[in-house]
């Protein structure tokens, strides 16, 4: 009897210790996952009502419910089998020392062209299926060091070519706001999954429209930085002169917090030396609700022109009306609106200028030489003739594989870089001459395209110039399709752009989750 009593006492004490150390199941279950933020998660953890394991389990349940079943958004290529193990480790560290970093237990959806040591990096291609790089991409390592959990890898337009998010490995990703439409691309898997609350924040890459587009078409915030602010090391390349990396989030505040972690010098990406002296202590210092007061914002009307976006006459009157309302809302928040600007400069002349030829071939060859010891294919030419890429890429890849690649001494290479500098100077000149803090325009003037129709379009001022831009939700059409306002600034003005976008976001609160993927209680 004494033995039983002693054993009962030990078990009681052990149970008390466990329940004191961790949130109860009912408390964790009461946490509202839908539309949660980094701040919400950390507050709940510090109150003892949420564990890292419980949070990760809820996100995994969301993926299980909606990615391959239900509406079958098809945004995820791979989930991390070690996510819950990592969550348990973080819970133990939290119990001892509190939050381990600014992104403690933040589940991240990473576009599947970033290297990750614990999941394959495929570019969405069957030709790289199962390829495991020997180290994380620079930015992925930064996020892990800050406490984040890499939850899953997302689908993309194969090798980041295109704007519809279709790949031979991942298939077609759907837009959760309308399952018959594209989520844009090439980072559409990230955009769709973050919109559908499958992860807390996401990473995308952009060469043409690939962070801003998925953010715009999924009612999200997407930020692309000035060239050199964020390293591209460890990311499958498309264009060395135009590739950029950036966060895709549900709120501006979360974008600022992720940006803090992503930025900085990396010796393996020499362009990042340009960020020296350009990074504030924290981008969160720019999260000011009155941040538009007194700001001079120029309305770039060429961004409303179908010819500028590379489309025929595809405009949607509801999208245009929402953007006009957005401009009026900026004024209501105290901004000084200069409208129009840039009318004497034909930016289309600059947008049409060619980039650097041969970059994808050279970039992929260099990437595979550096990381691809165990890759199933060893060169860009191998990929082009592998029979394991989506049919729409075959002709273009085979043609590119026969070209010489990048010659940095060639006139064509120098001219490509000069073309980019020309549009950067033209846009900066507009801002200087009008004493502007930023330019605004719609990301697109049409709704997301139907799957299987024409390629998606969107404004290219930022990628063609290397200047920073941020898109933020601007409302919905009567059919429930998102519109997005874009802010563009001068080089290394990310802080100001965050300030303006945050003030607009907080004044309007347009973001709402898609009805197709509600978080189950």
N, C-alpha and C positions, 0 to 999 in steps of 0.2 A: 504493500500500500504506500509505503514511504517512497519506494522507487517510482511508482506511478505519479505520485504528487510532485516529486522532484522533476520528473520528465515533463510533466504538464507545465510546471513553473518555467523550465528552460524554453519550452515551445512558446509559452505566452510572452516571455521576454523577447524572444527572437521575432515573433510576430509584431510586437510593439515597436521594435527597432526598425523592422522593415517598413511598417506603415508610417512611422515617423519620418523615415528617410525619403520616402517616395510619395508622390501624389496618389490618392486612392483612385481605383478604377473609375468610380462614378465622377470624381472631380475631373480626371483627365478627359472623360467622355463628354463633360459639359463644355469643354473648350470649343469655341466656334471656329472651325477651320476655314470656312468660306470667307474669302477676301481678307484673311488675316495678314498682318504685317510683321516685320522683324521686331518692331517695338512691342506689338501685342504678344508675340511669342515669349520674348524675354521678360516682360512684365508678369505673365502667367507663371513662368518658371521661378521667378524670384518670389512670387506669392506662394509657391508650393502647390499649385493647382495643375501643373503640366510637367511631364517628363519628356526628355528627348525621344525616348522609345515610343511613347504614346503619340507624339507628333508625327514621327516617321511612319508609324503604323497607319495613321489616318491618311497620310498622303499615298501610301502604297495601296490602301483600300480604294482611294479615289481613282488611281490608275487602273486597278483591277476592274472597277465598276464601269469605266467609261472609255478606256483606250481601245481595247480589242473587243469589248462587248457593249451592249446598250447602243448608244449612237455610234460607237466604234470610230472615235476621232482619229485613231491611228497616228498619234503624235510621237510615240515612244518606240525606239529601236531596242534598247536594252535597259533593264533596271539593275541596280547594283546589289548583288547578292550579299555584300558586306555592310549594307546600310544600317541594319539593326545592330550588328556587332559594334559598329562605330558609335551608334546612338548610346549603347550601353556604356561604352568607354567614356563618352562625354557626360553621361549621367553621374558616373563615379567621380569624374573630375569636378563636376559642378558641386556635388555634395561636399567636396573637400575645399575648393577654392572659389566657387561661384562661376560666373560666365568665363569661358576660356578665351574669348575674343569677341570682336564686334559682330561676327557672324556665327556665334555659338549656336550649333544645331539648326542652322538654316539649310533646309533641303533645297538643293540646286538642280535644275534641269539644264544639262550642258549639250549644246549642239554637237552632233557626232562628227565634227571635224577638229575638235580639240583633243589632244592627247590626254588619256587617262590611264594610269597604270593598272587600275582594277577593272576596267571594262575595255572591250575592243574599240578601236578608232577606225571607222570604215568610210567616212565621207558619204554614207548611204549606199555604197556600192558593193555588189556581190564580189567584185574583183579584189576587195580588201577585207572580205568577211573573215572575222577571227583574228585580225591583226592586232597584236598587243605591243604598244610602244614601251620602251624601257623607262620612261619617266613622264611625269605630268607636263602639260603645257605650263608656261610660266604663270599665267593667270589662274589656272586650276590649282597650282601649288599655293599661290597666294591665298585663294579662298579657303583651302584646307587649313593653312596656317592660322587663318582667322577664325577657325572653328566650324566652318561649313561642312555639310555632308553632301557629297556628289551622289544624288539620288538616282539619276537616270541619264541616258543619252537620247537625244531627240532626233527625229527624222528631219531631212533637209532635201532641197533640190540637189541631186547627186553632184558631188564634188563642188557644191555651191554654185552650179551653173543653172540659172533660171530663177523664176519667181513664183512657181506654182507648188513647190514642195512635193515633188514626186521623185522616187528613187527606185533603183532595181532591187535594193535590199529592203527598203521600208515601205514601198508602195506609195499611195496617195494619202496625204494628210487632209482632213476635212476642217473647214472653218466651223467652230462650235456655235457660232451665231446663225449660221445657215449651212446645213450639211451638204448642200449642193454647190457650195462655192469654195474657192481656194482660200487658204489662210495667209496668202502672199508667201514670199520666200526670199532668199533661200532658207532663212531660219524659221520657217513656218511651223515646224514641230515644236520649237521652243515657244513661239507665240501662242499656238493653240493650247499647249499644255499649261502654260501659266494662266491663260484666260480661263481655263477649265479647272483651276485650283488643284492641279496635279503636283505642283511644286510651289515653293515660296517665292523663289526668284529664278531667273534664267539667264543664260549666256548665249549671245548670237554673234555672228560675224557679218560684216558688210563690205561688199566691193562696189555694188551699184545701189541697191535699195534694201538690203537683206536684214537689217535690224529695224529700220524705221517702218518698212512695209508690214512685217508681221505684227509689230506693235500697233500700227494704225488700223489694221484689219481685224484686230482682236481686242480693241478698246483697252490698250495698254500704253505704258510709257516706254519709249525706246530711245536710248542715248548713244550717239556715235561721237567719238572724241576727235579732237584735232590730231592729225598725223603725228605720231611720236609720243602721245600721252600714255598709251597702253601697248604693251609688248604683244607681238603676233607670234612669238617663238612657240613652237610645238603645235601650231595650227596648220592643217593642210592648206597650202596656198592656192590662190587663184590669180592674184595680181599683186606683186610685191609693191607696186607704186600706189595701189588703191585699197588693199585689204586693211580692214580695221576690226577691232573687237569691242563689244559693248554690252551693257546690261539691258535686259528686257524684264520689266517689273509691272506690278499693278499700281504702284504709287510712285510719285516723284521722290518722296523721302527715302524709300527703299533703293531707288536708283542712285541717290547720293551716297548712301551707306555702302553700296556695292562698289561704286566708283572709287571711294576712298581706298578700298582694298586692292583694286585692279591696277591702279596707276603706278608709274615709277620706272626708273632706269633698269634696263636689262642688257647686259653686255652681249647677249646672243641676238639681240635685235637692235643694231646700231642706231636706228632712227629715234629710239627712245632718249638719246642724249639731248634731243631738242626739248624734252620736258623739264630739263634742269632749271630750277628757279621759277617754274610756272605752276607748281602744285601748291594749293593752299593747305593749311594745317588740316582742315576738314571741309568737305563740300557741304556737310550738314549745316554749316554756319550760314549758308545761303537760303535755308528754308524759312522764309519770311512771308507771312500771310499778306503783308502790305508791300511786298516786293515789287509790284508794278508801279507804285506811286512815283511819279516824276520820270519814269523810264521813257525814252524816246524809241518808239517801235515803228518801223517802216513796213508798209504793206507792199510786198513784191508782187505786183499784178501779173508779171510774166509767169508766176507760179500757178496762175489760174488758167493758163492757155493750153489747150489740148496739144498744140504743136510742141510746146516745151516738154510735155510729158511723153512725147513720142506716140500719141494716139491720134486717131482721126478726129471725130467730133463727139467722142464719148464723154459727155458731161451729165451729171445727175443734178437736177435743180434742187433737190433736198440737201445734198451735200454742200452745194454752193451757198444755200441759205444758212446752213449751220455754221459755215465758216464766216459769213458776214455777221452772224450773231456773235460768234467768238470774238471778232474784231471789236464789236460794240462792247462786249463784256470786258475786254482789255481796257477800253476807255473808261468804263464805269469804275474800274479798279484804280484809276488815277494815271494810267499811261497816256503819254502824249502821242497820238497817232499821226503819222505822216503818210498820207495816202493820195496818189501812188508814189512809189519811188522806182528808179531804174528805167523809166520810160525812154530815156535817151540812149540806153545801152541795150543792144540786141544780144542778150545772153545766149540765145539759141546758136549764134555763131560760135560761141565758145563750147557749148555743150556738145556740139557735133564734132569737135576736134578729136582725132584718134588718140588712144593711149599708147602705152609701150607694147609692141608686138612680142609674142613668144613667151610671155611671162608664165602662163600656166604650165607649159611643158617644162621649162627650166625649173620652176618652183617645185613641181611634183617630183622631178628627178632628184633635186637636191634634198628634198624632204625624205624620200625613200632611201637615199644613200646614207642619211644621218640616222634615221630611226627604223628603217625597214629590214633589219637583219632577218627577221622572221616573217616578213610580209609575204603574202602569196604571189605578189607581182613586184618587180624590181624597178621598172621604169614606166614613164608615161606611155611609151610606145607599147609596152606589154599590156597596159590597161586598155589602150585603144583597140587592140586586136584580141582581147581576152574573150570576147563573146559574153562578158559578164558585166556589162554596163547597159543602162536603159537605152533602147533603140534610138531615141531622139538625139543622143549624144554621139553615136558611132561615127557618123560622117565627119562631124566637126573635130572630134578627137583624132581620127585618123589623118585628117588634113593637117592638124596642128603638130602631130607627131612627126610629120615629114619636113616641117619647117626647122630652121636652124636654132631656134630658141633665142634667148636674150643675148645680145652683144652690146655691152655697156659702153663700147667705144663708137658705136654706130650713130649715124645721123638720125635714124628713126628713133632710137632710144632717147637721144637728147631732145628730139622734137616732142616726144610723148611727155617728158617731164616738163618741158617748156609750156606745152598746152595746158597742163594742170595749173602751173603757176599763173598763166594768163587769166583763167577764170577766177582763181583765188584773188588776184589783184583787182579784177573787175567788180567782184562782189564787195571786197573790202573798200574799194573806191566809193561805191554807192553808200556804204555806211559812214565813211569819213565825210563825204561831201554833204550828207544830210544830218551829220552829228547824231547818228543812231546808235542805240545800245544793242539792237538786234533787228532782224528781218523776220516777218511772218508770212505764211502762205499755207495752203492745204497740202498735206502729203500727196493726196490724189483728189481729183475732182469727180471721180466716179465711185460706184460701189464695187466691192470685190467681184471679180469675174466668176462666171460659172466654170466649174471644173470641165476641162476638155475643150474650152473655147480659146479665145485669144490669150496671149501672154499678158500677165499683169503689168501695170505701169505705175509710175510714181515719180515724184520730183527728184532730180539728180544734182541739184546745186551743191549739196554737201559732199557726196562721194567724188564728184569731178574736181572739186577744189581742195579737198582735205580739211575743210573748215568744220567745226563742231555743229551738231544739230540735235534737237530733242523733239520728239512728237509726244503729244498728250491728248487724251480723249476730248472730243468736242461735241459729243452727243450722238444721237441715233436717228436714222431715217424712220419713217412710219412702218417700214418692214423690219425694224430692229437691227439694221446694219450700221456698224460704227463709222463715224467721221473722226478725223484727226487734224489738229492744228500743229504746224511745225514752226519752231523757232530756230533760226540760224544766226550764229554770231561770228565775231572775228576770232583769230587764232587764240587758243587757250582761254576762251571766255566761258568755259563750262560752268563755272560758278554762277555767272550772271544768268545763263540759260536756265539753270536749275531754279534760280530765284524767280524768274518770270513764269516758268512752267508751274512751279509750286503755287504761286499766288493765284494763277488762273485756275489751276486744279481745285484749290481749296474754296475758291469763290463759286465754282460751278458744280463740282462733284458729279461729273457726267458718267464716270465708270460704273458699270453694273455687270454682274456675271451672266454668262449665257444660260438660258433656260434648259438647254439640253444636258447640262452636267451639274445639277444641284448637288451640294454636299449633303450626304445622308446623315441624319441626326444619330 
